[in-house]
C-alpha cells in the first residue's frame, strides 16, 4: 500500500485477533465453538461488582460526564497511592508520579513513547502480550528474549544481562500474560539489582538510563497462596527507572470500564500525560470516581475478589480435570493452573501429526485451526505471543472466563475425539 505510511504498512492485527476473526466466521455459519481466545468475560457468569456499577450510575446522575483532569481525578490518584503504600510499602506522590488513563493499553504505549526513540533497543520476553506491536509503533529495535518452561516462561536476569548494555527499555509482566506465572522474590530482585547496577554504570559516563516497564494488571487475581512483588518494594533504588502499569479492568471483570493507572518517575509521567492529552486516552470521569469509591470500600472489594477468584478456579478446574483425564488415557496433552489471572496453559503435542483428511499439522497455528474446525475449541498458541522456538509450538493459552463452565465441559469430548483422530504422518515416517 504505497499511499500509506511506513508504520501503517508495518502494522497488522495481532495473531490473536486474526484467530478470533476466523472463529467469528465459523460461529456465523452456525458452528458450535468453545471460544477461549479473548481475555474477556461472560458478563452473566462473571459480572462486575454491583457496588462499582451503582457508583458509576450515581456519578452520571450527579452530572459527572465532563472531561476529567489530564492526570486523572484526584480521589482515584489518592486511592491508588494509598493502595500502593498499603500493599507494597512503596510511596508515590499522587500529584507528580501518577497518571490515570483509559485502561492499561494507553499507559503501556505512552510509557514506551516517552522513553524510546527510533532505533532504541527494547528488550521484552516472549511469550508476552503486545510488546512487539508497541515496539514497532514507537520505532524501537526489537530484542525478544525467548523464555522456556523451565523458568515458567519468565525471563531471568542472566538472559537479560547479555542485552542491556545498549538497550533503552525492558518490559516485564507479572503475573504473566499468557500463562499466569509470577516472578519469585529472588527472580525479580536479581533483575532489579541488574538494572540498578547498569544505571550506575551509565551515570558514570553520562549515558541515558535503562528504564523498566512493569505490567502488573493481573496481580489482584493472585491465587494459590503465591505472593506478588512490586519491584520497588524489593529494590527501592530501581524506582527512578521504573514505570508500573496497573488497572481494574481485569480484576473487576470490567473490560469495558476503561480505567488504568501508572506510577513512575515524575519526568516520565509528565511526558506520558502530554501524550495522553494529544491522543485523548483519558478514562471517563464517572468511572474514575466510581473506582476510587470502590477502593475505599475495602471489605466489599476483598469479598468480591475472593468470590471472583473462586469462580475463575471453578472454570479452570473443569478444563484442567478434563485434560488430565485425557492425559491419563495416554493422549499427548497436559494443563497447568496459573498462579494468577484468567488464563490456563495447555500443552498439546500435535506438531507433525496427520489429520483424518491427510493434512500434516506443521505448526501451532495449524494445530489451533484444526482444533477449531474439528473440536469446536479455540485456543491461542504461544506463537501468537512472539514465540519462535520449536519447544514453544506445544503451548496454548485458554481464557477460561469467556464462557460458562458447562460450555467448557461440553467441549472436552470433542477435543478428545479430535486428538485421537490424529495419526503419525506417513510422509515423516517414510523420511
N, C-alpha and C positions, 0 to 999 in steps of 0.2 A: 504494500500500500504506500506508494511513493508520495502521496499527498499528505500523509500523516507524519507526526514527529517520530524521532528515533525511539523515544520512550513508549509511545503508543504501539509501535511495531514490535517492541521487545516484550510487551506485557500480553498476557492471556489470562483467562480464568484459571484458577488452580485446578489441579487434577481432581480434587475433591468435588468441586462444583461441576466439572465435566462428567464425573461419575454420577452425581445426583441428577444432572440433566438426563442421562441415559435411564436412570430409574424412573424419573417422572414420565418419560416417553412410554416405558413399559406399563406403568400404572394407568396411563391414559388409554392403553389398549385393553385394560381390564385384567392385567396380570396381578396375582397376589404376591406382594413383596413385603418382607420384614425389613424395613429400611433403617439401618443403623449407621448411616453415613454422617449426617449433620449433627454437630454438638448442640442440640436444642432439646426442647421438652414437649411432651404431650401435655398440654395445659390442663387436661382433665385429670390425668394421673399425677401431675406434678404442678399444682397451682402455685403462683407466687404468694407471699404472705398476705393474708387478709388485712392485716394491720397496715401494710405498705399500700395496698390498694385503697384502703379507706383514707389514708393520709394524702395520697395523690389526688383523690377526688376532692378532699377538703381544700387542698391548696388551689385547685382550679376554681372551686366555689368562692374562695377568697380572692379571686381575680389575679392569681399569680401566673399569668400567661404572657408576661413581658419578657424582654431579653434578660438573661442572667448576667451578672458581672463576668468579665472575661476570665477571671481567675477562679470563678465558682462562688456560690453563695457562702457567706461566712459561717453559717451554722454547720454546714456539712464539712467545711475545711476544719473547723474546730473539732468536730466529732472524729474525723479521720486522724487528726493529731492525737487526740485522747486515746483512740483505739490503738494506734501505733505505739504509743508510750506504754499503755497497759499490757498489750500482748507481747511486745518485743523489747520494751525498755529502750526504745530509740526515740529521740525527740526531734521534731521538725517544727519550724515556725510556720504556722498556717497562712501568714501574710506574704512570705517571701520564698518558701521552699515547697509549695504545694500548688497543684493545678487540678481542677475538676474538668472533665470532658465528657463527650457523648460516647461513653464506653471505653474499653481499653485500646481499641484499634487506633484511634487518632493519637493517643498518647504514645504508643509504641512507634508509630510513624514519625510523629513530630519530634520525639526524643532522638530518633536516628537523624532526621533532618538537621537538628540543632547541633549535632556532634560530628557528623560525617560529611566530608567534602568529596567531590568527584575523585574517583580512583583511590580513596582511602580504603584500607582493608577492614572488612567486617568479619569477625570470627563468630560462627554460630554452629551449634551441634546439629547433626541430623541423626534420627528424625527430629524435626521441630516444626512448629506451625508458623508459616508465612514469612519467616526471616528472609528467605530467598527473594520474595517479591519486594519487601521493603528495601532490601539492599539494592535491587535493580532500580527501584523508584527514586532513590537518592543518589544513584550513580556510583555507589561503592563497589569495591572489588571483593568478590565472594571468596571466603575461606571456610568452606564447610568442613566440619570435623565429624567423621563417621564414628559413631558410638557402637556399642555392642551389648549383647545380652548379659555378658559377664559383669558390666557396670550398670545394669538396669537402664541402658540406653541414655546414660548421663555422661557428659564429658568429664575427664579428670584434669587436674592441674598439670599433670605430666603431658597430656595430649595438647593442652592449650599452650604450654610453655614454649613449644617449638615454633609458634607462630606469632608471638606477641611483640617482638622487638620493634616491628614497624607497623603494627596494627593500630587502629583508632578506636575500635569498639569490640566488646564481647557481648553477645546477647545470651542470656540464660533464662530458663523457665523451670520453676519448681513450685508446686507439683507440675510434672512434665506433661505436655500435650504432644504426642498421642497416648502415652502409656500409663500416666498417673504415678510414675516413680518420683521420689523426692531425694534431694541431697541429704546425706547424713551430716552431722555436725563436723566430722573430720573432713569429708569431701569438700564442703563449702568453705571451711576455714582455710584449707590448703589453697583453694582458688583465690580467696580474698587476700591472703598473705602474698601470693604471687603477684597480684595486681598492685598491691601497695609497694612491693619491692621494685616493680617495673616503673612505677611512677616516681619513686625516689631517684632512680637512675635517670629518668627523663628530666626531672627538675635540675639535676646537676649539670645538664647540658642544654638547659633552656628549651626543651622539646615539648611539643603538645602532649597532653595527658592521654592515657588509655582509660576510656570510660567503660562502665558495665551497665547494661540494661537488664533488670531482673524482673521478670514477669511472674507474679505470684497470684494470678487471678483465681486459681482453684484452692487456695490454702484454707479457706473457711470450710471446705468439704473434705478436710483431712480425716481419715478413718484408721481403724486398726491400731489405735494407741501409738501412732507414729507422730513425732514432733516436727513441726515445720519451723525452719530457721530463717531469720532475716539476716542478710549479710552484715549489716552494720551492728547488729547485736553481738555477733561473733567477733567482728573486727571493726571497731569504731573508726580506725584510720582509713577505711575504704570509703567512708561517707562522702568526701569531696568528689569522688569519681563514680558515684552510684546513683542511678535513676531507677526507682522501684515503681512498677505499674500494677495496679490492682483495680477491682471493680466489684459491683454487686450483681452484675448481670447473670452470672452462672450460679453463684452462691444462693441467690434468691429466686432461681428458676424464672428469671425475668429478662430474657434476652432482648425483648422489645423495649424495655425500660433502659435507655442508654445512659448509664451513669458509671463513670470510672474516675480514678484519681491517680495522680503521680506525685511522688515526693523525690526531691533531689537537690543538688546544689543550686543556689539562687541564680547564678548566671545561666545555667541550662534551663531551669524552669521559666525564667523571664523570657527567653527566646522561644520556648515551646508555646508560651502564652501569645506571643506575637504571631507565630504560625497559626495558632488556633483562631485568632481573630480573622485572618485572611482566608481560611478555608471554612469558617463558620461551623466548627465542630463542637460547639458548646452543648452541654446537656440541658434539657428544658428546666426552667426554674422550679416548676411544681415537683418534678421528680427528684431534684436535688433536695428541696426542703423536706420531702417525704422520707428520703433515705436518711437524712440527719435525724429525724424523729424516730425512725426505726432503730438506729444505733443507740439512741437514748433509752430505749426500752430493752434493756439487756436481758431480762428474764424471758420476755417474749421471743427475742431473737434467738437465744440459745435453745429454747424449746422448739422453735421452728426448724433450726438447723439439725437438731437431733432427730426429729421426725423425718426430715427431708433425706438425711443420710441413711436412715433405716429403709426408706422406700428405694433408694438407689441400690443398696445392698440386696434388697429382695429381688430386684430385676437382675442384678448381676448373678445372684445365686442360681436363678433359673437357667441362665445361659451357661454358667460355669458347670453346674451339675450335668447338664445335657452333654456338654463337650467332654467332661471327664468320663461319662458313661461310654461315649464313643471311643475315647482313648483306651478304656479298659477292654473294649471289644476288638482292639488291635488296629483301629483307624489312626492314621498319622496326623493327629490333631492334639492340641493342648490349649489350655487357657490359664490366665493369671488374673487374680483380683488385685486392683491397684491399691496404692497407699492413700490415694485421694482422687477426687474428681468424679467424672461421669463416664469414663471410658474403660472398657475391658480390653485386654490384649489377647488375641488368638494367634496360635502358631499352627499353620496348615502346610504340610509338606506335600504340595501338589505340582511343583515345577517339574516339567518334562514328562508329566503323565498325559495319557491319551484319553480323550473324551469318547463317548459312545459313537459320535459321528466321525471319528477318525482324526480330529484336530489335536495337535500336541500343544499343551499349555507351556509356553516358553518363558513367561514372566509373571509377576504378581498381578499386573493389571489384567492379563488374560484369565488368570485364576479368579479374580474378583468378578469379572463379567460372566464367566462360566457359572459361578455361584448365584449370580442374579438371575441368569436365564434358566438354570436347571434346578436350583434350590429355592428360588424366591427369597434369597438372603443377601443383603447388600452390606458389605464391609469395605473399609478403606485400607488399601495396602500401605505399609510404611514407605514404600517407594514414592507415594504421593507427598510425603513429608521430606523429600530430598535424599532419601537413602539410595545408594547405588551399589552397595556391596552384594555379593551373591547370598551371603547369610541373611541379609535384611529382606530378601524376597519371600521369606517364610512368614512374615509377621503382618498382622492386620489389626486395625482399630475398630471397636464396636461401641457406638454411642448408645448406651442402653436406655436412655430416658426419652427417646423419641417416640416410643410406642409402649403398649401395656405388656406386663409380664406374660399374659396369656397369648399374645401375638408372638412373643419370643418362643414360648413353649411350642406353639403350633409350627414354627419354622424348623425345629430341631429334627423331626423325622425326615423332612425334605433335604436338609443338609446331609444327614447320614446317607440317604439314598444317592445323592449326587456324588458324594465322595467314594462310596462303594462302587459306583459305576465307572470310576477311573481305572485305567489299566496302564501297565508299563508300556511305553512307546515301542512298537515293533521296530521302527527305524533306529532308535537308540540302541536297542538290544542287538540288532544286526551290526551296528557300528562297533 
